[in-house]
Amino acid sequence: MIPWHFGQIGVLAFFVHTSFVLMLSLERSRLTGAAMFGSFYLRRVFRLYPLSIFCVTAAMVTWRAPDLAAPFRHWRWTEYLSNLALTTNLTYTDSMVGGLWSLPIEVQMYLCLPFLFLLGRARSIAALALLWVLSVPAAVLQLHICGRFSVVGFAPCFIAGVIAWRLSRSVKRRLPGWLWPIALLASWPIFFLATHKSDMYFRWLFCLVLGFAVPWFREIRFRPAKVAASVVARYSYGIYLSHVAVMMWTLALPVPAISRWAFCAILAVVAPVAMFHSIERPMMIAGQNLAARLFQPSAVA
């Protein structure tokens, strides 16, 4: 259960942090109307899909799906297409890449964020807090009615990030950055009380606590910590998509244990770095350039 709790905490913190950061990005863009929506969605597509398409295709070619009736059956084309589109939660399809379960929810979250930005920009923090309260019964209903729209079950998580952004516009960052890791650690018991049967309730509360806490802390100034965080953030998507495959392949090699762990450590670093520089970064730049040309012609000029 401990590894499960740590993994879930990482996903939940990601939803809060990503929503918060993308709200700041939308605010900095100063775009309005269709240009804001078009630029945001286009950049998200180029940011998310190219690397996931590569990893899903690699799984289609090299991996086989687990099945009790046929343990080594190949993936079906319908499963492949659903994984390519990142709609596995809508089609009740198994994820072909370890950890891919959260990406469809992330994509659907991105569809909502510009609307939440417009709402948060024009309303008070109290209105967003009320929206969070209303999202909880909607999320509870989703758990009992339909499993397809799991993004609704996570709505209180990313709305907490929007609350953090809105609160950051009206409060001063009074607390030193070095206290943030301690505050984050202090919030963990909220979710560590969760079980698989009741984890969503603890998720929502944990994310809300993070959302209200983040705006009060200044940035960490300790340079080694900033450099380490920057490196991890840069390669985090590649790490996320590759770490399960790396462990499954290297730790199953017919070599001594020390060699398996050495291969695992090396490939765990090499794989995300290679994917970032060969696929992720070029596609991100292409998306930024295309969005600038289509929606910010003055910036291109």
Buried (B, 14 or more C-beta within 10 A) or exposed (E): EEEEBEEBBEBBBBBBBBBBEBBBBBEEBEBEEEBBBBBBBBBBBBBBBBBBBBBBBBBBEEBEBEEEEEEEEBBEEEBBEBBBBBBBBBBEBBBBBBBBBBBBBBBBBBEBBBEBBBBBEEEEBEEBBEBBEEBBEEBBEBEEEEEEBBBBBBBBBBBBBBBBBBBBEEEEEEBEBEBBEEBBEEBEEBBBBBEEEEBBBBBBBBBBBBBBBBBBBBEBEEEEEEEEEEEEEBBBBBBBBBBBBBBEBBEEEEEEEEEBEEBBEEBBEEBBBBBBEEBBEEBBEEBBEBBBEEBBEEEEE
